[in-house]
Amino acid sequence: MEILLLRHGIAADPRPGQPDAERALTGEGKQKLRALLRRLRKAGVRPALILTSPHLRARQTAEIARELLAPEAMIVPARALAPGSAPQEAWDEIRLYANQASVLCSSHEPLCSQLAAFLLGAPELVVDFKKGALMRIDVENASPRPRGTLRWLVSPRLA
C-alpha cells in the first residue's frame, strides 16, 4: 500500500476571532501546490483514495490533489488527520482502507512528520515537512505497528 502524506499548502494567517479550522489556502499556496502536483502527475502519482483533515485548508488541498492527480478518487473526511491527532489514530484510520493501492492523506504539521516517523518505525525521526510537500511511504501490510519504506519526499521548491 502506498501512503502519500501531503501537508496542506500555504494558508492565510488567522484573523481575530476566526477559528483555526476556517483558515483557507492563499493564492500563492494554491499556485505552489498546483505546480508540484502537476509534476507528480507526470511522474505517475495516482491515489485511489484521498483522506483529508476536516480543516478548510486541508480540504482545499485534497480537492486540488484530486483535480490534478486522480479526478475519479473519492475524498473522505478523516478526523484522525486533524491537528492534535496522534500518529496511531491516523494510522488506525488509514488502515481502514488497506484494500486501496494508494491513499493520499491531506493533513497538518506536526502530524505529517510524526506520522511519517511512525510509519517508518522510527518515532524519533525528525522530518522537515514543508507546506505543500508530499511524501510517499510504502507499507507491506496494515498491521498495528507498520514498518514502511520511504520512497520519496518532494517539496514545492522543486516544482
C-alpha positions in Angstrom: 0.0 0.0 0.0 1.3 3.4 -1.0 0.7 6.1 1.6 1.1 9.6 0.3 1.4 12.2 3.0 0.5 15.7 1.8 0.9 18.7 4.1 -1.6 21.4 3.2 -0.4 24.4 1.2 0.3 27.9 2.5 -2.8 29.2 4.4 -3.9 32.6 5.3 -2.9 34.0 8.7 -5.7 33.8 11.2 -8.0 36.8 11.6 -9.1 37.9 15.0 -11.9 35.6 16.2 -11.6 33.3 13.2 -11.4 29.6 14.1 -8.2 27.9 13.0 -10.3 25.3 11.2 -11.6 28.0 8.8 -8.3 29.3 7.5 -8.2 28.9 3.7 -5.3 28.4 1.3 -3.8 31.6 -0.1 -3.4 32.2 -3.8 0.3 31.6 -3.5 -0.4 28.4 -1.6 -2.7 27.1 -4.3 -0.3 28.1 -7.1 2.7 26.3 -5.5 0.6 23.2 -4.7 -0.7 23.0 -8.3 2.8 23.3 -9.7 4.1 20.5 -7.5 1.1 18.2 -8.2 1.3 18.7 -12.0 4.9 17.4 -11.9 3.9 14.5 -9.8 1.0 13.7 -12.1 3.6 13.4 -15.0 5.6 11.1 -12.7 2.5 8.8 -12.4 1.3 9.6 -8.9 -2.4 8.5 -8.9 -4.0 8.0 -5.5 -7.0 5.6 -5.4 -8.5 7.4 -2.4 -7.9 10.7 -0.6 -8.4 11.2 3.1 -8.4 14.7 4.5 -8.4 16.6 7.7 -11.8 18.4 8.2 -10.0 21.8 8.3 -10.6 24.0 5.3 -7.0 24.4 4.2 -6.5 20.6 4.2 -9.9 20.0 2.4 -8.9 22.6 -0.3 -5.5 20.8 -0.7 -7.3 17.5 -1.1 -9.6 18.9 -3.7 -6.6 20.3 -5.7 -4.9 16.9 -5.4 -8.0 15.1 -6.7 -8.4 17.6 -9.6 -4.7 17.2 -10.7 -3.8 13.6 -9.7 -7.0 11.5 -9.6 -10.3 13.0 -10.7 -12.0 9.7 -10.0 -10.7 9.4 -6.4 -13.2 9.8 -3.6 -12.4 12.4 -0.9 -13.2 11.1 2.6 -13.1 13.4 5.7 -10.9 11.9 8.5 -10.9 13.5 11.9 -7.8 11.5 12.7 -5.9 13.8 10.3 -6.8 17.0 12.1 -4.4 19.0 14.2 -3.8 17.4 17.6 -4.3 13.9 16.5 -1.7 11.2 17.3 0.1 9.1 14.6 -1.5 5.9 15.9 -5.0 7.4 15.5 -4.2 8.5 11.9 -2.7 5.1 11.1 -5.8 3.3 12.5 -7.9 5.5 10.1 -5.7 4.8 7.1 -5.7 1.0 7.9 -9.5 1.0 7.3 -8.6 1.5 3.6 -5.9 -1.2 3.3 -7.7 -2.6 0.2 -6.7 0.6 -1.7 -3.4 0.5 -3.6 -2.6 4.2 -2.8 -4.1 6.5 -0.2 -3.3 10.2 -0.1 -3.6 11.9 3.3 -4.1 15.7 3.4 -3.1 16.9 6.8 -1.0 19.3 9.0 2.2 19.6 10.9 3.3 18.3 13.2 1.1 15.3 12.4 2.6 14.7 8.9 6.2 14.4 10.2 5.1 12.4 13.3 3.0 10.0 11.1 5.9 9.6 8.7 8.3 8.7 11.6 5.7 6.3 12.9 5.1 4.6 9.6 8.8 4.2 9.1 9.2 2.6 12.6 11.4 5.4 13.7 9.4 7.6 16.2 12.4 9.8 17.0 13.0 10.7 13.3 12.8 14.4 12.6 11.2 15.3 9.2 11.3 18.8 7.8 7.8 18.7 6.2 7.3 22.0 4.3 3.8 23.3 3.5 2.7 21.7 0.3 5.3 18.9 0.5 4.4 15.3 -0.5 6.0 12.1 0.8 5.5 8.5 -0.3 5.8 5.7 2.2 5.1 2.1 1.1 3.9 -0.4 3.8 3.7 -4.1 3.2 0.6 -4.7 5.3 -1.9 -2.9 7.6 -0.5 -4.3 10.9 -1.0 -2.2 14.1 2.8 -1.4 14.1 3.8 -0.6 10.5 7.3 -0.9 9.0 7.2 1.3 6.0 9.8 2.2 3.3 10.4 5.8 2.4 10.2 6.1 -1.4 10.5 9.9 -1.8 9.8 13.3 -0.4 9.1 16.3 -2.7 8.9 19.9 -1.6 7.2 22.7 -3.6 10.6 24.4 -4.2 11.5 21.5 -6.5 8.4 22.1 -8.7 
